[in-house]
Amino acid sequence: MRFDRFHPTRRGLILTGSAGLLTAAAGPSFAAGSNALPGPSPVDTGKVEGGRVTFPNWRGEADRPSAPPPAPLPPAERVGFAVVGLGRLSLEEILPAFGECKRARPVALVSGSPEKARLVAAQHGIKPEAVYGYADFDRIAENREIQAVYIILPNGLHRDYVLRAAKARKHVLCEKPMATSTAEAREMTAACDAAGVRLMVAYRCQYEPYNREVIRLVRSGELGAVRFIEATNTQTMGTADQWRFRKALAGGGALPDIGLYCLNSARALLGEEPVEVFARITNPKDDPRYREVEESISFMLRFPSGAIANCASSYGAHESKDLRVRLEKGWIDLENAFAYEGQQMRLAHREGKTEAVESVRLSRENQFALEIDHMAACVAQGRTPHTPGSEGVQDHQVMEAIYRSAETGAPVSLPTVAARDATRGPEPDKG
């Protein structure tokens, strides 16, 4: 068998300069010399554009494009947060979420347990001198690395630590519910305004991609007007030895803890404020856990547009965290709407002579990282957060009306608010 340069073997192709022909077409080679392998194309290498690395789409038209690579700020340019409280939410969700943040970083911790604080600080690269106790919390004013605090304490402590943070001239991200009463929430908002610092309430679902897509669809009018919203947030609770069963610390039971997600989501979907509420509370007999707070609550919200939200929340029913919207021209179901993960979305609408039921799949994003980065952007750019203190104040006003209705057995009217999104700031950035 005769071999020449016009009929090379496969092995010869790999070892000879024929690879150079491919290299010339593809770009720079991986190594110099006659045995150089073909270099990657621009599709593989991408380019620097607008301060970030971008890639052209490498997938076929039938598949959705891949998400762009993260473009985090250099650590020194990110907003420094002090995490106040090292309980379950902080350690399981918040501190890990900082690893996915692009604009924020943890620079200090506040805890009542020095042993736990030292361990967590070492795990997250936080300086030992940036660990504070509750008694010396006010010393955060001296730490220039701290630009904002994230308060993750029992509800009854939110007011005091927001006021102390404002006095220290630190911006505040506060967990929901904002406080234990409307009066406290208003005091917190006023203190931050007077100190010239931003106050944001951590309504994570307003930043979570699937919830935001439901809001977009509803607001677009593609499926017509909303007729009914069904929101359910239930879970079963264990031992009585936890702060959620103490009214002084929790402010209430299932309503402010998990029912608040139903209330806040209904308001956010419509951009309206309810004009009437009606509620019922049920508690199991002889259960010591519910001597001070409610186990189960069902409430209805009536909105100016005619939309009605039927909401249910319980500490005594198997976990269900779902949102359903019934509109003139279709419906939207979001399973696990209020969960940390596992959202699944379906929507139905007419398509010609058929009913189309579609599954919507979005790229995974950490909702805690999204809300923290939004707060960081507001701090850095001097913007009002999308969920400022006024959003928390309004929820407290509605919750107090819900409790009055449950107590009296009668509907309770609320003042009409004409403006849409009256309590919210500008929309969060995309991407």
MOHUWO-V286919 format. One record per pair of residues at least 4 apart in sequence whose C-alpha atoms are under 7 Angstrom apart, sorted by sequence separation. I is the first residue (numbers start at 1). J is the second residue. D is the distance in whole Angstrom. If there is no record, write none. Layout:
# MOHUWO-V286919
i: [I:I]
j: [J:J]
d: [D:D]
This chain:
# MOHUWO-V286919
i: [3:4:8:9:10:11:12:19:20:21:22:23:32:40:41:42:48:49:59:73:74:86:87:88:89:90:91:92:93:94:97:113:114:115:116:117:118:119:120:121:122:126:132:133:153:154:157:158:159:160:161:162:163:164:165:166:174:180:181:182:183:184:185:186:187:188:189:190:191:192:193:204:208:209:210:211:212:213:214:215:216:217:221:246:247:252:253:254:255:256:259:260:261:262:263:264:265:266:267:290:302:303:326:327:350:351:366:367:368:369:370:371:372:373:374:375:376:377:378:379:384:387:389:390:391:392:393:394:395:396:397:398:399:400:401:402:403:404:405:3:8:13:14:23:31:40:48:49:73:85:86:89:90:121:132:153:165:166:179:192:206:207:217:240:245:247:254:255:267:290:302:303:326:350:351:378:405:13:23:30:31:47:48:59:98:111:121:179:192:205:206:243:244:267:302:325:326:336:337:349:350:378:405:29:30:46:47:98:121:165:178:192:243:283:301:302:325:336:348:349:378:405:29:30:46:47:57:98:109:245:300:301:324:325:335:336:348:349:29:30:46:244:300:301:324:334:335:348:29:46:118:162:300:323:324:334:335:347:348:375:28:283:299:300:323:334:346:347:401:26:27:43:283:299:322:323:333:334:346:347:26:27:43:281:282:283:298:299:322:333:346:26:27:54:117:282:298:321:322:323:332:333:345:346:23:26:43:281:282:297:298:321:322:332:345:22:23:281:297:321:322:331:332:17:280:281:296:297:321:331:16:19:20:108:280:296:321:330:331:16:19:52:107:279:280:295:296:330:15:158:159:279:295:296:329:109:110:111:112:149:158:278:279:295:108:109:110:111:112:148:149:150:151:152:155:277:278:83:108:109:110:111:147:148:149:150:151:152:156:178:277:278:79:80:81:82:110:147:148:149:150:151:155:156:277:78:79:80:81:82:83:84:85:86:155:159:163:166:176:233:276:277:78:79:80:81:82:83:84:85:138:162:166:169:171:172:173:174:175:176:233:276:78:80:81:82:83:84:141:170:171:172:173:174:175:176:274:275:140:141:163:167:169:171:172:173:174:274:275:73:159:166:173:233:274:275:72:73:138:232:273:274:71:72:166:231:272:391:390:391:388:229:387:388:107:386:387:107:386:253:254:385:386:252:253:254:384:385:386:252:253:254:255:386:266:245:245:247:246:247:245:245:240:262:218:259:215:259:374:258:255:254:254:254:90:82:80:81:84:80:81:82:83:84:85:80:81:82:83:84:85:79:80:81:82:83:84:85:81:180:180:261:237:177:228:229:230:231:232:233:234:235:236:237:177:227:228:229:230:231:232:233:234:235:236:226:227:228:229:230:231:232:233:234:235:236:235:236:234:235:236:234:235:234:235:234:233:234:232:233:232:233:232:231:232:156:231:156:230:231:155:156:230:154:155:156:229:230:154:155:229:228:229:228:227:226:227:226:227:225:226:224:225:223:224:223:224:223:223:279:277:278:277:281:211:279:280:278:279:264:278:205:210:278:277:278:276:277:276:277:276:275:276:275:274:275:275:273:272:271:272:271:208:207:204:207:204:207:204:202:198:203:200:198:201:200:201:200:201:199:200:199:201:189:185:186:185:182:178:182:181:182:101:104:97:100:104:103:97:98:102:97:101:104:103:94:103:79]
j: [7:8:12:13:14:15:16:23:24:25:26:27:36:44:45:46:52:53:63:77:78:90:91:92:93:94:95:96:97:98:101:117:118:119:120:121:122:123:124:125:126:130:136:137:157:158:161:162:163:164:165:166:167:168:169:170:178:184:185:186:187:188:189:190:191:192:193:194:195:196:197:208:212:213:214:215:216:217:218:219:220:221:225:250:251:256:257:258:259:260:263:264:265:266:267:268:269:270:271:294:306:307:330:331:354:355:370:371:372:373:374:375:376:377:378:379:380:381:382:383:388:391:393:394:395:396:397:398:399:400:401:402:403:404:405:406:407:408:409:8:13:18:19:28:36:45:53:54:78:90:91:94:95:126:137:158:170:171:184:197:211:212:222:245:250:252:259:260:272:295:307:308:331:355:356:383:410:19:29:36:37:53:54:65:104:117:127:185:198:211:212:249:250:273:308:331:332:342:343:355:356:384:411:36:37:53:54:105:128:172:185:199:250:290:308:309:332:343:355:356:385:412:37:38:54:55:65:106:117:253:308:309:332:333:343:344:356:357:38:39:55:253:309:310:333:343:344:357:39:56:128:172:310:333:334:344:345:357:358:385:39:294:310:311:334:345:357:358:412:38:39:55:295:311:334:335:345:346:358:359:39:40:56:294:295:296:311:312:335:346:359:40:41:68:131:296:312:335:336:337:346:347:359:360:38:41:58:296:297:312:313:336:337:347:360:38:39:297:313:337:338:347:348:34:297:298:313:314:338:348:34:37:38:126:298:314:339:348:349:35:38:71:126:298:299:314:315:349:35:178:179:299:315:316:349:130:131:132:133:170:179:299:300:316:130:131:132:133:134:170:171:172:173:174:177:299:300:106:131:132:133:134:170:171:172:173:174:175:179:201:300:301:103:104:105:106:134:171:172:173:174:175:179:180:301:103:104:105:106:107:108:109:110:111:180:184:188:191:201:258:301:302:104:105:106:107:108:109:110:111:164:188:192:195:197:198:199:200:201:202:259:302:105:107:108:109:110:111:168:197:198:199:200:201:202:203:301:302:168:169:191:195:197:199:200:201:202:302:303:102:188:195:202:262:303:304:102:103:168:262:303:304:102:103:197:262:303:423:423:424:424:266:424:425:145:424:425:146:425:293:294:425:426:293:294:295:425:426:427:294:295:296:297:428:309:289:290:292:292:293:292:293:289:311:269:312:269:313:428:313:313:313:314:315:152:146:145:146:149:146:147:148:149:150:151:147:148:149:150:151:152:147:148:149:150:151:152:153:150:250:251:338:315:256:307:308:309:310:311:312:313:314:315:316:257:307:308:309:310:311:312:313:314:315:316:307:308:309:310:311:312:313:314:315:316:317:317:318:317:318:319:318:319:319:320:320:320:321:320:321:321:322:322:322:323:248:323:249:323:324:249:250:324:249:250:251:324:325:250:251:325:325:326:326:326:326:327:327:328:327:328:327:328:327:328:328:329:329:330:402:401:402:402:406:337:405:406:405:406:395:410:338:343:411:411:412:411:412:412:413:413:413:414:414:414:415:416:417:420:420:421:421:367:367:367:370:368:371:371:371:379:387:385:384:387:387:388:388:389:388:389:389:392:389:392:393:393:393:392:396:396:397:369:372:366:369:373:373:368:369:373:369:373:376:376:368:377:376]
d: [6:6:6:6:7:6:6:6:6:7:6:6:5:6:6:5:6:6:6:6:7:5:6:6:5:5:6:7:6:7:7:6:6:6:6:6:6:6:6:6:6:7:6:6:6:7:7:6:6:6:6:6:6:6:6:6:6:7:6:6:6:6:6:6:6:6:6:6:6:6:6:6:6:6:6:6:6:6:6:6:6:7:7:6:5:6:6:6:4:5:7:6:6:6:6:6:6:6:6:6:7:5:7:6:6:6:6:6:6:6:6:6:6:6:6:6:6:6:5:7:7:6:6:6:7:6:6:6:6:6:6:6:6:6:6:6:6:6:5:6:6:6:6:7:5:7:4:6:6:7:6:6:6:5:6:7:5:7:6:5:6:7:7:7:7:5:6:6:6:6:6:6:5:5:6:4:5:7:6:7:7:6:6:6:7:6:7:6:7:6:6:6:5:6:5:6:7:6:6:6:6:6:6:6:6:7:6:6:7:7:6:6:7:7:6:7:5:5:7:5:6:6:6:7:5:7:6:7:7:7:7:5:6:7:6:7:6:7:5:5:4:7:6:7:5:7:5:4:4:7:7:7:5:6:6:6:6:6:6:6:5:6:6:6:5:5:7:5:6:7:5:6:5:5:6:6:6:7:5:7:6:6:6:7:7:6:6:6:5:5:4:6:6:7:7:5:4:7:5:6:6:6:6:6:4:5:7:6:6:6:6:5:5:4:5:6:6:4:5:6:7:6:7:6:6:7:6:6:5:5:7:6:7:6:5:4:6:5:7:6:6:6:6:6:6:6:6:4:6:7:6:4:5:7:6:7:6:6:5:7:6:6:6:6:5:5:5:5:6:5:6:6:6:7:7:7:5:7:6:6:5:6:6:4:5:5:5:6:6:6:6:7:6:6:6:6:6:6:6:6:6:6:6:6:5:5:5:5:5:6:6:6:6:6:6:6:6:6:6:6:6:6:5:6:6:6:4:5:5:5:7:6:5:6:5:6:6:6:6:6:6:5:6:5:7:5:6:7:5:6:5:5:5:5:5:7:6:6:7:7:6:7:6:6:6:6:6:5:6:6:6:6:6:7:4:6:4:6:7:7:6:7:7:6:7:5:7:5:5:6:6:7:5:7:7:5:6:7:4:5:6:5:5:5:5:6:6:7:6:7:6:6:7:6:7:6:7:6:6:6:7:6:5:6:7:7:5:5:6:7:7:6:5:6:7:6:6:5:7:5:6:6:6:6:7:5:5:5:5:5:5:6:6:5:6:6:6:6:7:7:5:7:6:6:6:6:6:6:6:6:5:6:5:7:7:5:5:4:5:5:5:5:5:5:5:6:6:6:6:6:7:6:7:6:6:5:5:6:6:5:7:6:4:5:7:5:6:6:7:4:6:7:5:6:7:6:5:4:6:6:6:6:5:6:5:7:6:6:6:7:5:6:6:5:6:6:5:4:7:5:7:6:6:6:5:6:6:5:6:6:7:6:6:6:7:5:5:6:5:7:7:7:7:5:6:6:7:5:6:7:4:6:6:5:7:6:6:6:6:5:7:5:5:6:6:6:6:6:6:7:7:7:6:7:6:6:6:4:6:6:6:6:6:5:7:6:5:6:6:5:6:6:5:7:7:6:6:5:6:6:7:5:6:6:6:6:7:6]
